[in-house]
């Protein structure tokens, strides 16, 4: 288990670095140039499905184990308290500073952002340095929904073969995503892309993986096919990096492009995570690369890295006086990486770790060890 979780932390680390590179490329205009490299850079928002999938996997796994192995279910209130302490303290720190520095909101506008309600008011302007925060309300919506969803799946699964019925129940969730995509495009409601139903397919993939990880444990088939799965993920990412999945700019994609995009993103996310979640092998090259202490540590601080990187890039560009999409890629990349890393290390140890210690010290009935804390998602283009 320890090796598996270290490798998953490594996946978080690389995904977070991808988001940082995406925003360096977009803010300096490199992402919008011609060529395959800019196109592939523009799809680094694949971190969103990967983070959402990891949340579904790690957070639903205790509930899946409770159904399949008849272990005690997590307490909903304690679970939600831990989620709040995991996400909100460092979010309040970074968002509060950015709002103070660059926002002209009144107290109601600031309150929306501090309570993660910004996605429900899509007409409001996005303050400088906070363009990456739109995924967090989606993540928090899943946190709140999960106990109810887990309870419903538990009731459904009791009527037969429990793992099979769990998978069948989870299979309904991608259909909700498809319906949301169709509604967003056909009814002219693009704001639906800021809400949980649009992204449920990614959480569902993680939840299904959680069921499989409890039911079958280590899969020799996936283990033997792991190199091929990772190569296939790379090939599908190359396909995702074409016009088939929509434009690189903020221009709205067509319905066909939107469906292709969520399908390819879900496939890539599953192919990347499955060899580590279902077939972790400590001696393999893939686990040594992603599960080494450096990558695992970067994964642990990746939430802070995600929160800080956009304000740091914004401040750097303002200091440089750079015009939109015209900054120097190399200097922005180097400076923003170093500064963001330093801030991330500090906020992780001073804020995140302290909040998690508080959650552990809170009195509650003894329960089996919970899955490692899931990381809020990284932004898409």
VOROLO-742735 format. One record per residue (C-alpha): residue number from 0; chain; x, y, z. Coordinates in pm, 1 decimal. Layout:
BEGIN
seq/mol/X/Y/Z
NUM/A/X/Y/Z
...
***
This chain:
BEGIN
seq/mol/X/Y/Z
0/A/0.0/0.0/0.0
1/A/279.9/243.0/87.4
2/A/447.7/199.8/-250.9
3/A/117.1/233.9/-432.6
4/A/31.5/558.2/-254.3
5/A/380.2/698.1/-315.7
6/A/338.2/634.1/-687.6
7/A/-2.6/803.7/-683.2
8/A/160.4/1101.4/-512.6
9/A/411.4/1098.9/-797.4
10/A/126.6/1115.0/-1047.7
11/A/-6.0/1419.3/-862.2
12/A/334.6/1581.2/-880.4
13/A/365.6/1543.5/-1257.1
14/A/6.2/1655.4/-1308.6
15/A/61.7/1967.7/-1099.1
16/A/378.0/2048.2/-1293.0
17/A/178.9/2005.3/-1611.7
18/A/-73.8/2263.2/-1494.7
19/A/204.6/2505.5/-1407.8
20/A/360.2/2456.3/-1753.8
21/A/19.1/2503.5/-1915.4
22/A/-22.8/2841.7/-1749.8
23/A/331.9/2954.0/-1821.9
24/A/270.3/2864.4/-2185.9
25/A/-67.7/3035.8/-2202.9
26/A/42.0/3354.9/-2025.8
27/A/349.5/3392.0/-2248.7
28/A/163.1/3305.8/-2569.9
29/A/375.9/2999.5/-2647.3
30/A/72.2/2774.3/-2626.2
31/A/-99.6/2955.5/-2913.2
32/A/178.8/2923.5/-3166.9
33/A/174.0/2681.1/-3455.5
34/A/309.4/2329.8/-3426.1
35/A/243.1/2006.9/-3243.1
36/A/429.5/2110.2/-2925.5
37/A/199.2/2408.8/-2854.1
38/A/-103.0/2186.9/-2921.1
39/A/22.9/1922.3/-2678.0
40/A/99.4/2191.7/-2420.7
41/A/-257.7/2318.3/-2451.7
42/A/-391.5/1978.2/-2340.7
43/A/-197.2/1969.5/-2014.3
44/A/-534.0/2040.2/-1856.9
45/A/-558.4/1659.6/-1860.8
46/A/-453.6/1707.6/-1497.0
47/A/-820.0/1787.2/-1423.4
48/A/-947.6/1436.6/-1507.4
49/A/-647.3/1280.0/-1336.3
50/A/-705.5/1470.1/-1012.3
51/A/-1078.9/1406.1/-1023.6
52/A/-1016.5/1036.7/-1083.6
53/A/-774.6/1020.3/-789.9
54/A/-1037.1/1181.5/-567.2
55/A/-1294.9/922.9/-668.4
56/A/-1046.6/641.3/-614.5
57/A/-903.2/743.0/-277.7
58/A/-1214.1/885.0/-116.7
59/A/-1463.2/619.4/-224.0
60/A/-1236.6/324.0/-144.3
61/A/-1332.0/305.4/228.3
62/A/-1699.9/296.5/132.5
63/A/-1635.5/31.2/-133.1
64/A/-1449.4/-176.7/124.2
65/A/-1740.8/-138.2/366.0
66/A/-1979.3/-282.4/106.4
67/A/-1757.3/-564.8/-18.5
68/A/-1585.6/-667.1/305.2
69/A/-1851.0/-559.5/559.7
70/A/-1618.7/-319.8/739.0
71/A/-1756.4/-9.5/916.5
72/A/-1848.5/276.8/688.2
73/A/-1675.1/615.4/730.5
74/A/-1865.9/862.7/944.9
75/A/-2005.2/1132.4/709.9
76/A/-1957.8/1423.0/950.9
77/A/-1600.7/1329.3/1038.6
78/A/-1526.1/1272.1/669.3
79/A/-1663.8/1615.0/572.2
80/A/-1474.2/1783.1/856.4
81/A/-1149.8/1630.5/728.4
82/A/-1228.4/1747.2/375.9
83/A/-1283.2/2103.3/494.3
84/A/-957.3/2102.0/689.0
85/A/-774.9/1948.3/393.4
86/A/-889.4/2206.5/139.9
87/A/-993.7/2533.4/297.0
88/A/-716.5/2675.9/523.2
89/A/-448.5/2714.8/256.7
90/A/-715.6/2807.5/-0.4
91/A/-828.0/3092.0/227.3
92/A/-467.8/3207.2/262.9
93/A/-390.6/3224.2/-109.6
94/A/-731.7/3347.2/-222.5
95/A/-750.0/3609.2/51.0
96/A/-412.7/3752.3/-51.7
97/A/-505.1/3759.4/-421.6
98/A/-841.3/3923.0/-352.4
99/A/-671.9/4183.3/-133.4
100/A/-408.4/4257.7/-399.3
101/A/-607.7/4256.1/-721.8
102/A/-981.5/4244.0/-661.5
103/A/-1230.5/4530.9/-652.1
104/A/-1511.1/4309.0/-519.1
105/A/-1736.1/4424.4/-238.8
106/A/-1782.8/4199.4/64.2
107/A/-2043.3/3981.4/-110.5
108/A/-1809.9/3912.5/-402.0
109/A/-1524.8/3826.1/-168.5
110/A/-1753.8/3603.2/35.6
111/A/-1848.1/3403.3/-274.4
112/A/-1484.1/3327.0/-338.4
113/A/-1396.2/3250.8/20.9
114/A/-1686.4/3002.1/41.6
115/A/-1607.4/2837.0/-295.2
116/A/-1929.1/2963.7/-451.9
117/A/-1773.3/3141.7/-750.4
118/A/-1877.9/2879.4/-1006.3
119/A/-2243.8/2941.8/-926.4
120/A/-2208.6/3303.4/-1040.0
121/A/-2044.5/3263.7/-1384.2
122/A/-2117.1/3623.2/-1484.1
123/A/-1883.1/3764.1/-1220.5
124/A/-1529.7/3857.9/-1329.0
125/A/-1241.4/3633.9/-1227.1
126/A/-978.4/3823.3/-1023.5
127/A/-619.5/3821.5/-1142.1
128/A/-421.8/3523.9/-1017.0
129/A/-725.7/3309.7/-938.1
130/A/-811.7/3170.1/-1280.8
131/A/-706.0/2822.4/-1165.6
132/A/-956.8/2808.0/-879.6
133/A/-1264.8/2711.0/-1082.0
134/A/-1204.4/2339.9/-1027.2
135/A/-1219.8/2357.8/-648.6
136/A/-1597.5/2416.5/-621.7
137/A/-1643.4/2108.6/-840.5
138/A/-1417.0/1907.6/-615.0
139/A/-1595.3/2029.0/-302.4
140/A/-1932.8/1946.6/-459.3
141/A/-1813.1/1588.4/-502.7
142/A/-1696.5/1578.8/-142.0
143/A/-2042.8/1681.1/-23.4
144/A/-2224.7/1442.8/-259.1
145/A/-2007.5/1138.3/-191.5
146/A/-2162.4/1022.6/140.5
147/A/-2510.3/1032.1/-16.0
148/A/-2387.8/860.7/-330.7
149/A/-2203.2/597.0/-127.9
150/A/-2515.3/529.7/81.0
151/A/-2728.6/486.4/-233.8
152/A/-2474.1/250.5/-389.0
153/A/-2455.9/54.2/-64.0
154/A/-2832.1/3.3/-63.2
155/A/-2831.1/-98.9/-428.2
156/A/-2540.8/-341.6/-388.9
157/A/-2703.8/-537.5/-105.0
158/A/-2943.8/-702.7/-351.0
159/A/-2693.0/-935.4/-519.4
160/A/-2330.5/-967.0/-620.1
161/A/-2200.1/-661.7/-440.0
162/A/-1892.4/-566.0/-647.9
163/A/-2081.2/-617.3/-975.3
164/A/-2379.4/-418.2/-855.4
165/A/-2152.3/-139.4/-731.0
166/A/-1990.3/-115.6/-1074.3
167/A/-2331.6/-118.4/-1240.9
168/A/-2451.9/164.0/-1017.6
169/A/-2139.1/370.7/-1079.0
170/A/-2187.8/321.6/-1454.2
171/A/-2488.5/554.8/-1437.0
172/A/-2267.0/853.8/-1352.9
173/A/-2093.8/888.7/-1693.8
174/A/-2438.1/911.1/-1854.0
175/A/-2505.2/1216.4/-1638.5
176/A/-2186.4/1374.4/-1771.9
177/A/-2288.6/1305.8/-2130.2
178/A/-2630.1/1461.8/-2065.4
179/A/-2462.8/1768.9/-1913.3
180/A/-2229.2/1805.3/-2211.9
181/A/-2522.0/1779.6/-2453.4
182/A/-2721.1/2035.7/-2253.3
183/A/-2424.9/2273.0/-2235.2
184/A/-2376.2/2271.2/-2611.9
185/A/-2726.0/2220.4/-2752.3
186/A/-2903.8/2453.6/-2508.3
187/A/-2632.4/2717.6/-2512.5
188/A/-2548.9/2682.3/-2142.1
189/A/-2165.6/2674.8/-2130.4
190/A/-2171.2/2754.1/-1757.3
191/A/-2271.4/2391.3/-1697.9
192/A/-1904.0/2305.3/-1753.9
193/A/-1835.7/2470.5/-1416.4
194/A/-2061.3/2228.4/-1228.1
195/A/-2011.8/1876.0/-1097.4
196/A/-2249.1/1684.1/-1331.0
197/A/-2035.5/1778.5/-1632.5
198/A/-1731.7/1609.9/-1474.0
199/A/-1890.0/1311.2/-1298.5
200/A/-1743.2/1072.2/-1555.9
201/A/-1394.0/1129.0/-1415.3
202/A/-1496.9/1076.3/-1054.0
203/A/-1690.8/767.3/-1164.8
204/A/-1378.6/619.0/-1323.7
205/A/-1197.6/662.2/-993.7
206/A/-1485.5/512.2/-795.9
207/A/-1494.3/210.5/-1027.1
208/A/-1119.4/172.7/-981.8
209/A/-1172.5/185.0/-604.2
210/A/-1420.3/-104.8/-629.1
211/A/-1176.2/-306.4/-839.2
212/A/-886.5/-233.0/-603.2
213/A/-1086.3/-379.2/-312.6
214/A/-1244.4/-663.1/-510.6
215/A/-950.2/-799.3/-708.3
216/A/-657.6/-626.2/-539.4
217/A/-338.3/-660.6/-742.5
218/A/-416.9/-743.3/-1105.7
219/A/-154.5/-956.4/-1279.0
220/A/-311.4/-877.4/-1616.2
221/A/-278.8/-502.3/-1568.4
222/A/67.6/-553.0/-1425.3
223/A/181.8/-741.9/-1734.3
224/A/18.5/-488.5/-1966.8
225/A/130.5/-176.9/-1774.8
226/A/393.5/-61.9/-2029.2
227/A/146.2/-101.2/-2313.4
228/A/-122.2/86.3/-2119.4
229/A/110.8/378.9/-2058.0
230/A/215.3/386.8/-2424.1
231/A/-151.5/380.7/-2524.8
232/A/-214.7/671.2/-2286.5
233/A/58.5/869.5/-2464.2
234/A/-90.9/791.0/-2806.1
235/A/-438.4/894.7/-2695.0
236/A/-293.1/1212.9/-2548.3
237/A/-145.4/1289.9/-2889.6
238/A/-492.7/1239.3/-3038.8
239/A/-639.0/1461.9/-2768.4
240/A/-388.1/1728.1/-2878.0
241/A/-555.6/1767.6/-3217.2
242/A/-854.4/1967.3/-3335.0
243/A/-1067.8/1657.2/-3282.8
244/A/-1101.1/1757.5/-2915.6
245/A/-1170.2/2123.8/-2983.4
246/A/-976.2/2450.8/-3017.8
247/A/-686.6/2561.3/-2800.3
248/A/-842.8/2898.5/-2724.0
249/A/-1144.1/2982.7/-2508.8
250/A/-1365.4/2944.5/-2815.3
251/A/-1645.7/2702.6/-2732.7
252/A/-1605.2/2357.0/-2889.3
253/A/-1883.5/2186.3/-3078.8
254/A/-2087.6/1905.8/-2924.8
255/A/-1884.3/1646.1/-3112.4
256/A/-1555.4/1800.9/-2998.6
257/A/-1675.8/1816.9/-2638.3
258/A/-1777.0/1450.9/-2636.4
259/A/-1448.9/1348.3/-2794.5
260/A/-1260.0/1552.4/-2536.9
261/A/-1420.7/1407.2/-2223.8
262/A/-1395.6/1056.4/-2371.6
263/A/-1026.4/1089.1/-2452.9
264/A/-948.6/1260.3/-2122.8
265/A/-1125.4/986.3/-1927.2
266/A/-940.8/717.9/-2123.8
267/A/-599.6/881.0/-2072.6
268/A/-662.6/931.3/-1700.2
269/A/-764.3/567.3/-1652.6
270/A/-468.4/436.5/-1850.8
271/A/-224.3/651.7/-1651.8
272/A/-357.8/566.5/-1304.6
273/A/-458.5/200.1/-1343.2
274/A/-103.1/55.0/-1360.3
275/A/-32.7/213.7/-1020.2
276/A/-370.2/178.9/-845.9
277/A/-441.4/-179.1/-956.3
278/A/-97.3/-322.5/-1027.8
279/A/156.8/-142.5/-815.8
280/A/490.9/-323.9/-831.0
281/A/763.5/-167.0/-613.6
282/A/1049.8/-307.0/-817.8
283/A/918.8/-193.1/-1154.4
284/A/1067.5/102.1/-1337.5
285/A/735.3/285.9/-1339.0
286/A/702.3/267.0/-960.4
287/A/1063.8/361.9/-901.7
288/A/1021.2/670.3/-1120.6
289/A/692.2/794.9/-972.8
290/A/724.5/647.8/-624.3
291/A/1070.7/778.0/-538.5
292/A/1094.7/1011.0/-234.1
293/A/1137.8/1328.4/-441.0
294/A/831.1/1270.1/-658.1
295/A/627.2/1155.2/-358.7
296/A/715.1/1471.9/-167.2
297/A/632.6/1692.3/-465.7
298/A/299.0/1514.1/-480.4
299/A/229.5/1593.1/-116.7
300/A/294.3/1964.9/-165.9
301/A/123.5/1975.8/-505.9
302/A/-201.1/2123.8/-371.1
303/A/-13.5/2425.2/-237.2
304/A/182.8/2437.4/-562.7
305/A/-143.2/2446.3/-758.7
306/A/-283.1/2726.5/-543.9
307/A/27.7/2946.0/-549.6
308/A/149.7/2912.3/-907.8
309/A/-108.8/3136.3/-1075.6
310/A/-73.8/3431.2/-833.6
311/A/303.9/3403.0/-863.8
312/A/290.7/3407.5/-1245.5
313/A/47.4/3700.3/-1234.1
314/A/268.2/3901.7/-998.9
315/A/579.4/3827.3/-1202.0
316/A/418.1/3943.4/-1526.9
317/A/292.0/4261.4/-1359.7
318/A/638.7/4338.9/-1225.6
319/A/790.4/4274.5/-1568.6
320/A/526.9/4493.1/-1734.9
321/A/471.6/4221.0/-1992.4
322/A/190.5/4258.4/-2242.0
323/A/-72.7/3980.7/-2252.8
324/A/64.1/3663.9/-2418.1
325/A/404.7/3821.6/-2476.4
326/A/616.0/3734.8/-2172.5
327/A/947.6/3554.0/-2196.4
328/A/875.3/3183.6/-2150.4
329/A/1212.2/3085.7/-2000.8
330/A/1230.7/3362.3/-1739.8
331/A/865.9/3322.2/-1637.6
332/A/911.4/2945.8/-1608.5
333/A/1228.8/2958.7/-1397.3
334/A/1125.6/3237.1/-1159.9
335/A/768.4/3119.1/-1113.2
336/A/880.1/2762.1/-1045.9
337/A/1135.5/2858.9/-780.8
338/A/909.5/3108.1/-602.4
339/A/606.6/2879.3/-616.4
340/A/808.8/2587.6/-483.2
341/A/933.7/2790.4/-186.6
342/A/585.2/2916.5/-102.8
343/A/443.2/2565.9/-143.4
344/A/690.7/2408.5/95.9
345/A/614.2/2675.9/352.7
346/A/235.4/2661.2/327.1
347/A/234.8/2280.7/321.8
348/A/426.3/2245.2/646.7
349/A/282.9/2548.9/824.6
350/A/-80.3/2534.7/711.1
351/A/-172.9/2202.9/549.1
352/A/5.2/1973.5/793.0
353/A/-120.7/2172.3/1091.4
354/A/-480.1/2150.6/966.3
355/A/-454.4/1776.9/910.6
356/A/-316.1/1728.3/1260.9
357/A/-618.0/1915.1/1392.9
358/A/-849.2/1682.5/1202.5
359/A/-676.3/1375.9/1345.2
360/A/-692.6/1505.9/1700.5
361/A/-1065.0/1568.4/1683.7
362/A/-1247.8/1317.0/1899.1
363/A/-1432.2/1051.4/1699.9
364/A/-1507.0/680.3/1723.1
365/A/-1220.9/455.1/1618.0
366/A/-1238.2/349.8/1254.8
367/A/-1019.0/162.5/1009.2
368/A/-737.9/367.6/852.1
369/A/-880.8/602.5/590.3
370/A/-750.0/635.3/236.6
371/A/-482.7/903.8/185.7
372/A/-619.8/1253.8/146.7
373/A/-721.5/1329.1/-210.3
374/A/-591.9/1638.5/-377.8
375/A/-818.2/1906.2/-524.5
376/A/-808.5/1926.4/-891.7
377/A/-586.6/2120.0/-1122.8
378/A/-731.1/2358.0/-1381.8
379/A/-807.3/2300.5/-1748.2
380/A/-731.4/2541.9/-2029.2
***
